[in-house]
Amino acid sequence: MDAGVVARVSRVTRVCARLHLVYTLSRMRPCSVRRFWVHPILRKRLQRGEYHLLVQELRLDDRLFQRYFRMSKEVFDELLGKVGPLITKVDTHLRMSIGPAERLAICLRYLATGDSYATIAFSYRVGRSTVAVIVKEVAGAIWTALVEECMPVPQVEDWRAIAAGFQERWEFPNCVGAIDGKHVVIQAPANAGSLYFNYKSTHSLVLLAVVDVGGFGRSSDIGSLRNSAFGESLRDGSLQLPPDTVIAGSERRGPLPHVFVGDEAFPLLDNLLRPFPGRHLNRERRLFNYRLSRARLVVECAFGILSTQWRMLRRVITTSPEVTELCVKAACVLHNFLLRKTIDMPSRTPIARSTDEVTPTLCDAPRMGSNNATRRSIQQRETFCSYFNEEGAVRWQANVV
């Protein structure tokens, strides 16, 4: 036989022998057999799970129920009535579904504590993956059920009411809101690079306390504003703000616009005031900066209340950015929902929206050019500065600056 043919036959024989050996070894490996369809510990959920024991006992004590869920049992039941139809699951012939009340309890407990999924899973005697699915679905349902009622887009009359409140409480005329950003710290997402990395050397989403704006952690407050639907509306004048108004007692200055107030991180726009930059300022400008910062404190207080109520925001959130976004949005609408129940505020009439439109939330928007202030914006800030130092001055401000 030819030597080349013999060599080829020998190689084929060796390959076949190796394949046979691999096949034989694979058959010898013990197969991983699932020990339980449902773990015996989880089967006792209805008898010993936290919802079926502790939560039912807490219903007998209003104070403890409030501390556990961050809301009273009456408000919990009302919230369940709104969210329940969206989170109810159908029983099957294999197993009973987890009821909507228990699903809502699991999600609220996660928002209120920020505990790991594993911790909540052991307490409620459900699977860890079950907790992950419940948190995602219920947080989304809370946003869907409450956003129209608790976070509608303000109309002209709403802006006027807000401006009246700022004038009465903070002596700042024509102010329709304060704006600031909060970093929601998250665990670095896989393959995200520096997308969520911020100047504090952590990974985060940026939440702005105006409407429902946010962005990647590497964005500054100004970047989040610029790249948001709200920022775009602020620049193109589509926010339906009231027309320029003459301030009572300051007719000689003419009509002034309605403005938002922000810190140094934001740009100076026609409807957005920021402090005068620099350290060596004259007394008049320092007084303006103080009056603006005083009015802007409301957003800092709101962030403090929000993170105290929903302590998830004080921890490093280990879920994906998409689930984190849902949880942050749910916490925001729950904050407004509970605030209305506490102070008995009437809900504004929801705005009818086309079913084809998507409500802008923590989403991206195209960049919108330079942040350079216009002459009109600079002049308007100077006019507000003069007002606070003359006819708009209050008695105590001379002792502050």
KEGU-632560 format. One record per residue (C-alpha): residue number from 1; residue in one letter; x, z, y. Coordinates in pm, 1 decimal, decimal comma. Layout:
% KEGU-632560
+-----+------+----------+----------+----------+
! pos ! code !       c1 !       c3 !       c2 !
+-----+------+----------+----------+----------+
! NUM !    A !        X !        Z !        Y !
...
+-----+------+----------+----------+----------+
% end
This chain:
% KEGU-632560
+-----+------+----------+----------+----------+
! pos ! code !       c1 !       c3 !       c2 !
+-----+------+----------+----------+----------+
!   1 !    M !      0,0 !      0,0 !      0,0 !
!   2 !    D !    119,5 !    -78,2 !    350,1 !
!   3 !    A !    283,8 !    222,1 !    524,3 !
!   4 !    G !     69,7 !    181,6 !    841,5 !
!   5 !    V !   -253,2 !    195,1 !    638,2 !
!   6 !    V !   -135,8 !    507,2 !    454,7 !
!   7 !    A !    -60,2 !    682,2 !    787,2 !
!   8 !    R !   -404,5 !    602,7 !    927,5 !
!   9 !    V !   -581,6 !    730,0 !    614,5 !
!  10 !    S !   -378,7 !   1051,2 !    630,3 !
!  11 !    R !   -483,1 !   1114,6 !    996,3 !
!  12 !    V !   -849,0 !   1055,7 !    915,9 !
!  13 !    T !   -826,1 !   1298,2 !    624,2 !
!  14 !    R !   -674,5 !   1569,3 !    844,3 !
!  15 !    V !   -945,4 !   1524,6 !   1113,3 !
!  16 !    C !  -1220,9 !   1548,5 !    852,5 !
!  17 !    A !  -1064,5 !   1861,3 !    707,1 !
!  18 !    R !  -1054,4 !   2025,7 !   1048,6 !
!  19 !    L !  -1416,3 !   1940,0 !   1120,6 !
!  20 !    H !  -1518,7 !   2083,8 !    783,5 !
!  21 !    L !  -1324,5 !   2405,3 !    858,5 !
!  22 !    V !  -1490,7 !   2443,9 !   1200,8 !
!  23 !    Y !  -1832,9 !   2387,9 !   1044,6 !
!  24 !    T !  -1765,0 !   2641,9 !    770,5 !
!  25 !    L !  -1645,2 !   2907,1 !   1017,8 !
!  26 !    S !  -1948,8 !   2854,2 !   1238,4 !
!  27 !    R !  -2178,2 !   2913,7 !    942,9 !
!  28 !    M !  -1992,7 !   3235,0 !    863,2 !
!  29 !    R !  -2042,1 !   3385,4 !   1213,2 !
!  30 !    P !  -2325,0 !   3638,2 !   1232,0 !
!  31 !    C !  -2615,5 !   3507,0 !   1436,5 !
!  32 !    S !  -2720,1 !   3713,3 !   1737,4 !
!  33 !    V !  -3062,6 !   3839,9 !   1644,2 !
!  34 !    R !  -3287,7 !   3986,9 !   1911,7 !
!  35 !    R !  -3356,9 !   4344,6 !   1808,3 !
!  36 !    F !  -3680,9 !   4390,8 !   2001,8 !
!  37 !    W !  -3947,3 !   4166,3 !   2145,8 !
!  38 !    V !  -4025,4 !   4453,8 !   2381,7 !
!  39 !    H !  -3797,4 !   4757,9 !   2382,4 !
!  40 !    P !  -3971,5 !   5075,4 !   2260,0 !
!  41 !    I !  -3891,6 !   5248,2 !   2588,9 !
!  42 !    L !  -4072,2 !   4975,8 !   2782,6 !
!  43 !    R !  -4374,0 !   4996,9 !   2552,9 !
!  44 !    K !  -4440,8 !   5344,2 !   2692,0 !
!  45 !    R !  -4483,7 !   5212,4 !   3046,8 !
!  46 !    L !  -4855,8 !   5290,4 !   3059,7 !
!  47 !    Q !  -4793,2 !   5647,3 !   2944,6 !
!  48 !    R !  -4462,0 !   5739,2 !   3110,7 !
!  49 !    G !  -4385,2 !   5473,9 !   3371,6 !
!  50 !    E !  -4335,0 !   5593,1 !   3729,4 !
!  51 !    Y !  -4639,5 !   5409,7 !   3859,6 !
!  52 !    H !  -4872,9 !   5557,0 !   3596,7 !
!  53 !    L !  -4739,1 !   5912,6 !   3634,1 !
!  54 !    L !  -4564,4 !   5990,2 !   3962,4 !
!  55 !    V !  -4753,6 !   5748,1 !   4187,8 !
!  56 !    Q !  -5089,2 !   5874,8 !   4063,0 !
!  57 !    E !  -4980,5 !   6232,5 !   4135,2 !
!  58 !    L !  -4860,4 !   6130,1 !   4481,6 !
!  59 !    R !  -5212,2 !   6010,0 !   4562,4 !
!  60 !    L !  -5308,9 !   6376,5 !   4569,6 !
!  61 !    D !  -5059,4 !   6449,2 !   4849,4 !
!  62 !    D !  -5083,5 !   6227,2 !   5159,4 !
!  63 !    R !  -4748,9 !   6338,2 !   5303,1 !
!  64 !    L !  -4550,1 !   6266,0 !   4987,8 !
!  65 !    F !  -4728,7 !   5934,1 !   4932,7 !
!  66 !    Q !  -4630,5 !   5835,1 !   5288,8 !
!  67 !    R !  -4265,9 !   5924,0 !   5226,1 !
!  68 !    Y !  -4258,6 !   5732,9 !   4897,0 !
!  69 !    F !  -4418,9 !   5406,4 !   5010,8 !
!  70 !    R !  -4368,3 !   5432,5 !   5391,1 !
!  71 !    M !  -4743,9 !   5405,3 !   5432,6 !
!  72 !    S !  -5056,2 !   5607,6 !   5363,8 !
!  73 !    K !  -5262,8 !   5549,2 !   5053,4 !
!  74 !    E !  -5545,5 !   5403,5 !   5267,5 !
!  75 !    V !  -5307,6 !   5147,8 !   5417,9 !
!  76 !    F !  -5162,0 !   5078,9 !   5071,8 !
!  77 !    D !  -5508,0 !   5004,4 !   4937,3 !
!  78 !    E !  -5586,0 !   4780,9 !   5236,2 !
!  79 !    L !  -5259,7 !   4592,3 !   5186,3 !
!  80 !    L !  -5341,2 !   4557,3 !   4816,5 !
!  81 !    G !  -5674,2 !   4402,2 !   4910,4 !
!  82 !    K !  -5494,3 !   4136,3 !   5113,6 !
!  83 !    V !  -5205,1 !   4069,8 !   4876,1 !
!  84 !    G !  -5372,6 !   4140,9 !   4540,4 !
!  85 !    P !  -5534,8 !   3798,5 !   4489,2 !
!  86 !    L !  -5197,1 !   3629,9 !   4544,5 !
!  87 !    I !  -5002,1 !   3838,4 !   4291,8 !
!  88 !    T !  -5255,9 !   3891,4 !   4011,9 !
!  89 !    K !  -5145,4 !   3759,2 !   3672,8 !
!  90 !    V !  -5362,4 !   3665,5 !   3374,3 !
!  91 !    D !  -5338,4 !   3858,1 !   3046,4 !
!  92 !    T !  -5238,7 !   3660,1 !   2737,9 !
!  93 !    H !  -5295,4 !   3717,3 !   2368,2 !
!  94 !    L !  -4929,4 !   3824,1 !   2339,4 !
!  95 !    R !  -4913,5 !   4089,6 !   2611,8 !
!  96 !    M !  -5095,9 !   4247,9 !   2902,3 !
!  97 !    S !  -4981,0 !   4151,6 !   3247,9 !
!  98 !    I !  -4855,7 !   4403,7 !   3503,9 !
!  99 !    G !  -5140,3 !   4478,1 !   3745,7 !
! 100 !    P !  -5125,6 !   4381,7 !   4115,5 !
! 101 !    A !  -5114,7 !   4745,5 !   4232,5 !
! 102 !    E !  -4810,2 !   4818,3 !   4016,9 !
! 103 !    R !  -4642,5 !   4494,6 !   4124,6 !
! 104 !    L !  -4698,2 !   4583,8 !   4489,1 !
! 105 !    A !  -4562,6 !   4935,3 !   4426,5 !
! 106 !    I !  -4242,8 !   4796,9 !   4272,9 !
! 107 !    C !  -4182,1 !   4562,3 !   4566,8 !
! 108 !    L !  -4254,1 !   4826,9 !   4832,0 !
! 109 !    R !  -4025,4 !   5072,3 !   4656,0 !
! 110 !    Y !  -3743,9 !   4817,3 !   4664,4 !
! 111 !    L !  -3799,0 !   4748,1 !   5035,6 !
! 112 !    A !  -3824,6 !   5119,4 !   5115,1 !
! 113 !    T !  -3506,3 !   5223,8 !   4930,6 !
! 114 !    G !  -3290,7 !   4918,7 !   4863,8 !
! 115 !    D !  -3221,5 !   5056,4 !   4514,8 !
! 116 !    S !  -3084,2 !   4819,8 !   4253,1 !
! 117 !    Y !  -3320,3 !   4625,7 !   4029,5 !
! 118 !    A !  -3184,4 !   4819,3 !   3730,7 !
! 119 !    T !  -3272,4 !   5155,9 !   3887,6 !
! 120 !    I !  -3629,5 !   5049,0 !   3962,7 !
! 121 !    A !  -3660,9 !   4889,5 !   3619,3 !
! 122 !    F !  -3572,0 !   5215,8 !   3444,6 !
! 123 !    S !  -3808,9 !   5415,9 !   3665,6 !
! 124 !    Y !  -4107,8 !   5187,3 !   3614,9 !
! 125 !    R !  -4017,1 !   5103,2 !   3253,2 !
! 126 !    V !  -4010,1 !   4728,7 !   3298,3 !
! 127 !    G !  -3734,0 !   4474,8 !   3246,1 !
! 128 !    R !  -3471,7 !   4415,8 !   3512,1 !
! 129 !    S !  -3557,4 !   4046,1 !   3524,3 !
! 130 !    T !  -3922,6 !   4145,9 !   3562,8 !
! 131 !    V !  -3836,3 !   4347,2 !   3874,0 !
! 132 !    A !  -3644,2 !   4049,1 !   4014,4 !
! 133 !    V !  -3942,9 !   3818,5 !   3966,2 !
! 134 !    I !  -4188,9 !   4074,2 !   4107,2 !
! 135 !    V !  -3984,3 !   4141,6 !   4422,6 !
! 136 !    K !  -3950,1 !   3770,5 !   4496,0 !
! 137 !    E !  -4315,2 !   3686,7 !   4435,7 !
! 138 !    V !  -4468,0 !   3991,4 !   4605,9 !
! 139 !    A !  -4241,6 !   3967,4 !   4913,0 !
! 140 !    G !  -4346,3 !   3606,1 !   4955,8 !
! 141 !    A !  -4711,6 !   3699,6 !   4910,1 !
! 142 !    I !  -4685,8 !   3976,4 !   5173,4 !
! 143 !    W !  -4548,0 !   3726,9 !   5424,2 !
! 144 !    T !  -4817,5 !   3472,1 !   5341,3 !
! 145 !    A !  -5100,6 !   3725,1 !   5361,7 !
! 146 !    L !  -4992,6 !   3897,8 !   5686,0 !
! 147 !    V !  -4805,8 !   3644,9 !   5898,5 !
! 148 !    E !  -5113,2 !   3492,9 !   6063,4 !
! 149 !    E !  -5259,0 !   3833,9 !   6143,3 !
! 150 !    C !  -4947,5 !   4031,4 !   6234,5 !
! 151 !    M !  -4709,3 !   3769,9 !   6371,7 !
! 152 !    P !  -4910,3 !   3489,8 !   6533,5 !
! 153 !    V !  -4754,3 !   3264,8 !   6795,6 !
! 154 !    P !  -4845,0 !   3421,3 !   7134,3 !
! 155 !    Q !  -5062,9 !   3229,1 !   7375,5 !
! 156 !    V !  -5059,7 !   3236,6 !   7756,2 !
! 157 !    E !  -5281,9 !   3546,1 !   7779,4 !
! 158 !    D !  -5067,7 !   3726,8 !   7523,1 !
! 159 !    W !  -4754,0 !   3654,9 !   7727,2 !
! 160 !    R !  -4926,7 !   3787,2 !   8039,4 !
! 161 !    A !  -5022,9 !   4108,2 !   7859,4 !
! 162 !    I !  -4664,8 !   4155,8 !   7741,0 !
! 163 !    A !  -4535,1 !   4098,5 !   8095,4 !
! 164 !    A !  -4779,1 !   4358,5 !   8229,7 !
! 165 !    G !  -4651,7 !   4607,4 !   7973,8 !
! 166 !    F !  -4288,5 !   4551,4 !   8071,1 !
! 167 !    Q !  -4378,3 !   4593,4 !   8437,3 !
! 168 !    E !  -4562,0 !   4918,4 !   8371,5 !
! 169 !    R !  -4314,4 !   5071,8 !   8127,0 !
! 170 !    W !  -3976,9 !   4940,7 !   8241,4 !
! 171 !    E !  -4038,0 !   4822,4 !   8600,9 !
! 172 !    F !  -3918,6 !   4472,6 !   8505,0 !
! 173 !    P !  -4156,5 !   4202,8 !   8636,5 !
! 174 !    N !  -4226,6 !   3871,9 !   8460,9 !
! 175 !    C !  -4049,4 !   3987,8 !   8142,0 !
! 176 !    V !  -4213,7 !   3862,4 !   7823,2 !
! 177 !    G !  -3979,4 !   4013,3 !   7568,8 !
! 178 !    A !  -3632,0 !   4128,4 !   7470,2 !
! 179 !    I !  -3415,8 !   3939,8 !   7227,5 !
! 180 !    D !  -3128,0 !   4053,5 !   7009,6 !
! 181 !    G !  -2971,5 !   3987,2 !   6672,0 !
! 182 !    K !  -2919,2 !   4207,4 !   6366,1 !
! 183 !    H !  -2685,1 !   4134,7 !   6079,3 !
! 184 !    V !  -2854,2 !   4187,6 !   5742,3 !
! 185 !    V !  -2557,7 !   4250,2 !   5512,4 !
! 186 !    I !  -2565,1 !   4067,5 !   5179,0 !
! 187 !    Q !  -2335,3 !   4030,0 !   4883,5 !
! 188 !    A !  -2122,6 !   3717,9 !   4913,2 !
! 189 !    P !  -2319,8 !   3433,6 !   4750,0 !
! 190 !    A !  -2144,4 !   3228,2 !   4485,8 !
! 191 !    N !  -1967,2 !   2915,6 !   4612,7 !
! 192 !    A !  -2076,0 !   2986,5 !   4972,3 !
! 193 !    G !  -1724,8 !   3000,0 !   5116,7 !
! 194 !    S !  -1735,3 !   3129,0 !   5474,4 !
! 195 !    L !  -2095,2 !   3018,2 !   5536,1 !
! 196 !    Y !  -2231,0 !   3373,7 !   5553,4 !
! 197 !    F !  -1906,4 !   3544,3 !   5664,8 !
! 198 !    N !  -1931,6 !   3713,0 !   6005,7 !
! 199 !    Y !  -1699,2 !   3864,8 !   6264,4 !
! 200 !    K !  -1754,7 !   4211,7 !   6112,3 !
! 201 !    S !  -1580,9 !   4088,8 !   5794,1 !
! 202 !    T !  -1900,1 !   4111,0 !   5590,4 !
! 203 !    H !  -2145,5 !   3850,8 !   5463,5 !
! 204 !    S !  -2487,4 !   3851,8 !   5624,7 !
! 205 !    L !  -2796,4 !   3676,7 !   5748,7 !
! 206 !    V !  -2865,8 !   3703,3 !   6122,0 !
! 207 !    L !  -3215,6 !   3814,1 !   6217,9 !
! 208 !    L !  -3328,1 !   3767,6 !   6578,3 !
! 209 !    A !  -3608,6 !   3992,0 !   6698,6 !
! 210 !    V !  -3805,2 !   3704,2 !   6850,0 !
! 211 !    V !  -4076,7 !   3537,5 !   6642,9 !
! 212 !    D !  -3899,1 !   3486,4 !   6304,7 !
! 213 !    V !  -3554,9 !   3348,4 !   6376,2 !
! 214 !    G !  -3244,1 !   3391,0 !   6167,1 !
! 215 !    G !  -2933,4 !   3214,3 !   6048,7 !
! 216 !    F !  -2612,1 !   3234,7 !   5851,9 !
! 217 !    G !  -2388,9 !   3537,6 !   5891,7 !
! 218 !    R !  -2109,3 !   3341,2 !   6054,8 !
! 219 !    S !  -2342,2 !   3260,0 !   6344,8 !
! 220 !    S !  -2334,9 !   3466,7 !   6660,1 !
! 221 !    D !  -2657,7 !   3560,7 !   6838,1 !
! 222 !    I !  -2622,4 !   3257,6 !   7062,5 !
! 223 !    G !  -2560,2 !   3033,3 !   6761,7 !
! 224 !    S !  -2869,1 !   3163,8 !   6585,2 !
! 225 !    L !  -3076,2 !   3109,3 !   6898,3 !
! 226 !    R !  -2943,1 !   2758,6 !   6949,6 !
! 227 !    N !  -2999,8 !   2660,0 !   6588,2 !
! 228 !    S !  -3354,1 !   2794,0 !   6564,5 !
! 229 !    A !  -3702,5 !   2662,0 !   6624,0 !
! 230 !    F !  -3758,3 !   2934,2 !   6883,6 !
! 231 !    G !  -3444,2 !   2838,5 !   7074,6 !
! 232 !    E !  -3546,6 !   2475,6 !   7077,1 !
! 233 !    S !  -3893,0 !   2566,7 !   7206,3 !
! 234 !    L !  -3737,4 !   2789,5 !   7471,6 !
! 235 !    R !  -3525,6 !   2502,6 !   7598,5 !
! 236 !    D !  -3790,4 !   2232,3 !   7596,6 !
! 237 !    G !  -4060,0 !   2455,0 !   7750,2 !
! 238 !    S !  -4306,6 !   2440,3 !   7459,9 !
! 239 !    L !  -4352,3 !   2818,9 !   7418,0 !
! 240 !    Q !  -4667,0 !   2814,0 !   7635,4 !
! 241 !    L !  -4525,8 !   3073,1 !   7873,6 !
! 242 !    P !  -4734,4 !   3144,4 !   8184,2 !
! 243 !    P !  -4647,5 !   2945,4 !   8494,9 !
! 244 !    D !  -4407,5 !   3086,8 !   8752,5 !
! 245 !    T !  -4565,8 !   3384,5 !   8927,4 !
! 246 !    V !  -4509,0 !   3554,5 !   9261,4 !
! 247 !    I !  -4413,5 !   3919,8 !   9213,0 !
! 248 !    A !  -4644,4 !   4157,3 !   9398,0 !
! 249 !    G !  -4475,9 !   4283,9 !   9714,7 !
! 250 !    S !  -4209,7 !   4014,6 !   9697,1 !
! 251 !    E !  -4398,6 !   3711,5 !   9818,8 !
! 252 !    R !  -4106,0 !   3592,4 !  10031,4 !
! 253 !    R !  -3899,8 !   3517,9 !   9722,7 !
! 254 !    G !  -4154,4 !   3268,7 !   9594,8 !
! 255 !    P !  -4268,3 !   3219,1 !   9233,7 !
! 256 !    L !  -4034,3 !   3340,8 !   8961,6 !
! 257 !    P !  -4041,4 !   3235,6 !   8594,8 !
! 258 !    H !  -4138,3 !   3454,2 !   8301,1 !
! 259 !    V !  -3820,8 !   3543,6 !   8115,7 !
! 260 !    F !  -3677,8 !   3700,8 !   7804,2 !
! 261 !    V !  -3391,2 !   3946,7 !   7845,1 !
! 262 !    G !  -3081,6 !   3945,2 !   7624,9 !
! 263 !    D !  -2727,0 !   4075,4 !   7618,9 !
! 264 !    E !  -2398,3 !   3896,8 !   7692,1 !
! 265 !    A !  -2411,8 !   3707,1 !   7362,3 !
! 266 !    F !  -2694,8 !   3484,9 !   7485,3 !
! 267 !    P !  -2684,2 !   3192,8 !   7728,5 !
! 268 !    L !  -2832,7 !   3199,0 !   8076,6 !
! 269 !    L !  -3140,5 !   2974,2 !   8073,6 !
! 270 !    D !  -3440,2 !   2921,2 !   8298,2 !
! 271 !    N !  -3646,1 !   3158,4 !   8080,5 !
! 272 !    L !  -3365,9 !   3377,9 !   7944,3 !
! 273 !    L !  -3177,6 !   3630,7 !   8156,6 !
! 274 !    R !  -2844,3 !   3780,0 !   8059,2 !
! 275 !    P !  -2623,8 !   4031,2 !   8247,1 !
! 276 !    F !  -2361,2 !   3926,9 !   8498,3 !
! 277 !    P !  -2030,8 !   3893,4 !   8308,9 !
! 278 !    G !  -1712,2 !   4079,0 !   8389,9 !
! 279 !    R !  -1608,3 !   4435,6 !   8465,5 !
! 280 !    H !  -1532,8 !   4419,8 !   8836,0 !
! 281 !    L !  -1883,1 !   4369,6 !   8972,6 !
! 282 !    N !  -2029,0 !   4479,5 !   9302,7 !
! 283 !    R !  -2292,3 !   4752,2 !   9312,2 !
! 284 !    E !  -2584,6 !   4509,9 !   9338,3 !
! 285 !    R !  -2489,1 !   4324,3 !   9022,8 !
! 286 !    R !  -2420,4 !   4646,6 !   8832,8 !
! 287 !    L !  -2770,0 !   4765,0 !   8926,5 !
! 288 !    F !  -2916,2 !   4438,7 !   8797,1 !
! 289 !    N !  -2724,5 !   4474,0 !   8470,3 !
! 290 !    Y !  -2851,8 !   4828,8 !   8428,1 !
! 291 !    R !  -3215,8 !   4734,5 !   8491,3 !
! 292 !    L !  -3187,9 !   4443,6 !   8247,0 !
! 293 !    S !  -3021,6 !   4656,6 !   7978,1 !
! 294 !    R !  -3285,8 !   4924,3 !   8025,9 !
! 295 !    A !  -3562,5 !   4672,5 !   7955,3 !
! 296 !    R !  -3368,4 !   4530,0 !   7661,4 !
! 297 !    L !  -3355,7 !   4866,8 !   7482,8 !
! 298 !    V !  -3693,6 !   4799,3 !   7323,3 !
! 299 !    V !  -3538,9 !   4552,9 !   7080,1 !
! 300 !    E !  -3269,8 !   4804,6 !   6981,1 !
! 301 !    C !  -3541,5 !   5061,4 !   6916,4 !
! 302 !    A !  -3735,6 !   4809,5 !   6709,1 !
! 303 !    F !  -3430,9 !   4743,9 !   6490,3 !
! 304 !    G !  -3379,0 !   5117,1 !   6447,2 !
! 305 !    I !  -3739,6 !   5176,1 !   6341,5 !
! 306 !    L !  -3735,3 !   4873,2 !   6111,2 !
! 307 !    S !  -3419,8 !   4977,6 !   5925,7 !
! 308 !    T !  -3530,6 !   5341,4 !   5905,4 !
! 309 !    Q !  -3865,0 !   5242,4 !   5757,1 !
! 310 !    W !  -3728,4 !   4981,2 !   5517,3 !
! 311 !    R !  -3387,5 !   5112,0 !   5409,5 !
! 312 !    M !  -3311,2 !   4796,0 !   5217,1 !
! 313 !    L !  -3177,8 !   4676,3 !   5555,2 !
! 314 !    R !  -2919,1 !   4958,1 !   5558,0 !
! 315 !    R !  -2762,2 !   4854,2 !   5229,2 !
! 316 !    V !  -2565,6 !   4559,2 !   5100,9 !
! 317 !    I !  -2838,8 !   4338,7 !   4956,2 !
! 318 !    T !  -2729,3 !   4189,7 !   4625,3 !
! 319 !    T !  -3002,4 !   3929,6 !   4584,3 !
! 320 !    S !  -2966,9 !   3561,4 !   4664,3 !
! 321 !    P !  -3000,7 !   3453,5 !   5029,9 !
! 322 !    E !  -3340,8 !   3300,9 !   4952,4 !
! 323 !    V !  -3479,7 !   3627,3 !   4811,9 !
! 324 !    T !  -3315,2 !   3824,2 !   5093,4 !
! 325 !    E !  -3492,3 !   3603,1 !   5344,8 !
! 326 !    L !  -3827,4 !   3669,2 !   5177,9 !
! 327 !    C !  -3765,3 !   4045,4 !   5176,7 !
! 328 !    V !  -3660,5 !   4052,8 !   5544,3 !
! 329 !    K !  -3966,7 !   3852,9 !   5645,1 !
! 330 !    A !  -4188,5 !   4084,8 !   5440,0 !
! 331 !    A !  -4033,1 !   4389,9 !   5609,4 !
! 332 !    C !  -4095,3 !   4237,3 !   5954,3 !
! 333 !    V !  -4464,6 !   4166,7 !   5898,5 !
! 334 !    L !  -4509,4 !   4505,9 !   5729,4 !
! 335 !    H !  -4351,8 !   4666,2 !   6038,0 !
! 336 !    N !  -4613,0 !   4500,6 !   6260,3 !
! 337 !    F !  -4891,2 !   4571,9 !   6011,3 !
! 338 !    L !  -4812,4 !   4944,3 !   6002,5 !
! 339 !    L !  -4764,6 !   4957,8 !   6379,3 !
! 340 !    R !  -5113,1 !   4819,1 !   6434,6 !
! 341 !    K !  -5257,0 !   5077,8 !   6197,7 !
! 342 !    T !  -5068,2 !   5359,8 !   6367,7 !
! 343 !    I !  -5163,3 !   5283,9 !   6727,7 !
! 344 !    D !  -5487,8 !   5101,9 !   6648,4 !
! 345 !    M !  -5387,6 !   4779,2 !   6818,7 !
! 346 !    P !  -5633,8 !   4489,9 !   6794,2 !
! 347 !    S !  -5506,5 !   4188,4 !   6608,1 !
! 348 !    R !  -5475,6 !   3866,6 !   6800,2 !
! 349 !    T !  -5681,0 !   3575,7 !   6678,8 !
! 350 !    P !  -5471,7 !   3369,1 !   6438,9 !
! 351 !    I !  -5387,9 !   3021,6 !   6558,1 !
! 352 !    A !  -5532,9 !   2735,9 !   6360,0 !
! 353 !    R !  -5252,4 !   2527,5 !   6212,9 !
! 354 !    S !  -5256,4 !   2199,2 !   6035,0 !
! 355 !    T !  -5209,9 !   2230,9 !   5661,1 !
! 356 !    D !  -4943,6 !   1960,1 !   5682,1 !
! 357 !    E !  -4721,4 !   2164,3 !   5913,8 !
! 358 !    V !  -4463,6 !   2409,1 !   5791,0 !
! 359 !    T !  -4432,4 !   2732,9 !   5985,8 !
! 360 !    P !  -4071,5 !   2768,0 !   6109,9 !
! 361 !    T !  -3923,4 !   3090,5 !   5978,2 !
! 362 !    L !  -3560,4 !   3170,3 !   5899,3 !
! 363 !    C !  -3477,5 !   2803,3 !   5911,3 !
! 364 !    D !  -3220,1 !   2574,0 !   6066,8 !
! 365 !    A !  -3274,1 !   2342,2 !   6359,8 !
! 366 !    P !  -3046,5 !   2074,7 !   6508,0 !
! 367 !    R !  -2789,8 !   2176,0 !   6766,8 !
! 368 !    M !  -2907,3 !   2139,7 !   7122,0 !
! 369 !    G !  -2613,2 !   2067,8 !   7344,7 !
! 370 !    S !  -2414,6 !   2277,1 !   7588,3 !
! 371 !    N !  -2479,0 !   2639,2 !   7685,5 !
! 372 !    N !  -2371,8 !   2587,9 !   8046,1 !
! 373 !    A !  -2616,0 !   2750,9 !   8287,7 !
! 374 !    T !  -2794,1 !   2528,6 !   8536,3 !
! 375 !    R !  -2794,0 !   2592,5 !   8907,7 !
! 376 !    R !  -3162,2 !   2687,6 !   8884,6 !
! 377 !    S !  -3088,7 !   2950,8 !   8618,7 !
! 378 !    I !  -2804,4 !   3097,6 !   8824,2 !
! 379 !    Q !  -3019,0 !   3108,7 !   9136,4 !
! 380 !    Q !  -3306,6 !   3275,7 !   8951,4 !
! 381 !    R !  -3078,1 !   3550,6 !   8827,9 !
! 382 !    E !  -2954,3 !   3605,1 !   9181,0 !
! 383 !    T !  -3314,7 !   3630,1 !   9299,5 !
! 384 !    F !  -3396,7 !   3893,7 !   9036,8 !
! 385 !    C !  -3077,7 !   4077,4 !   9138,1 !
! 386 !    S !  -3182,9 !   4083,6 !   9502,5 !
! 387 !    Y !  -3532,6 !   4199,3 !   9406,8 !
! 388 !    F !  -3403,2 !   4497,2 !   9206,2 !
! 389 !    N !  -3178,7 !   4600,9 !   9492,7 !
! 390 !    E !  -3443,2 !   4574,0 !   9764,0 !
! 391 !    E !  -3822,4 !   4582,4 !   9728,4 !
! 392 !    G !  -3803,1 !   4627,3 !   9349,2 !
! 393 !    A !  -3568,8 !   4926,1 !   9365,3 !
! 394 !    V !  -3677,7 !   5256,2 !   9210,6 !
! 395 !    R !  -3576,7 !   5600,0 !   9333,7 !
! 396 !    W !  -3360,1 !   5704,2 !   9040,9 !
! 397 !    Q !  -3145,3 !   5391,9 !   9012,1 !
! 398 !    A !  -2912,9 !   5494,6 !   9296,5 !
! 399 !    N !  -2802,8 !   5795,1 !   9089,7 !
! 400 !    V !  -2734,2 !   5589,6 !   8776,0 !
! 401 !    V !  -2495,0 !   5321,3 !   8898,1 !
+-----+------+----------+----------+----------+
% end
